[in-house]
Amino acid sequence: MTRADQITKALQTAFAPQHLEVIDESEMHRGHAGYQEGGQSHFRVVIRAPAFGKMSRVARHRAVHAALGPELVGQIHALALDISD
């Protein structure tokens, strides 16, 4: 299972989103810090879920990181989040 698949599964389980995109942007960072051959190091997540409705921006980011867990987050060099309800 790829990291993108792991991210998708964790976020679907935690938030039952109406919309979810997990985009591997690693190739755009070739030659930069944290780049890993084969990708799986830089991701953009676009997620829309009612669960985020009453959360502040910081709380939303913390909730996503908690859902992913420290092991998976530790394997990702960069994670850009676009979160809304």
N, C-alpha and C positions, 0 to 999 in steps of 0.2 A: 504494500500500500504506500503510495507516495505521500509526501508531507501535505500536498494540496488535498488529497483524499482524507487524511487525518484531520486537517483543519475543517473541511466540509462536514465530516461526520460529527465532530465535537460541537460545532456551532449549530447544526441541525438538531442535535439531541438537546442542547441547552436552551435554545431559543425558539425552535419551530418557526424559522423566518418565512416571511411571505416572499422574500427575494434574497438570494445569496449568490455572490460571485466570489470565487477564490482564484486570483490571477497570479501566476508565477511570472514575476518581472525580473527574474535573476539575470537573464541574458542582457538586459539593458544595463547591467552593472558589471559586465565583464571588465576585469582590470582594476576594479575598485575594491576597497576593503570588504572582507566578508564574502566575496564571490567564491562559489564552489563550482568546480567543473561538473557539468551535468545539471546545474540549476538547483532548485529547491532551497534557496537561501534568502530570496527577497520576494515578499508577497504583498499584494494589495487585496483587501477584503472589502466588499460592498455588501452590507447586510441591512435589511429592513425587517423589523420584528416589533410587534406590539409590546413585547416585554421591556423594551427600552423607553417606553412612553414617559414614565415619571422619573427617569434617571437623568442626572446631570451628565455632561459630556465626559467628565472624569470617571464617573461611576460606570458609564457604558464601556469605556476602555478597560477599566478594571474587571468588569464582568466578562468581557471577551477573553482577556488574558487568563482569568480564573477558569473559564470553560476549556481553554486550550491546555492548561496545566503547565507547570514549570518545566517538565521534561521536553515537551514539544516546543514551547517558547524558547527554550535554551538552544534548540537546533536551528532556529531561524535568526538570520542576521538582521533583517529589517521587515517590519510588519506595518504597512500603512492601512489605517482603518477609516472607512466611510460608513458611519453608523447612524441610523435614524429609526423612528418608530413607524 
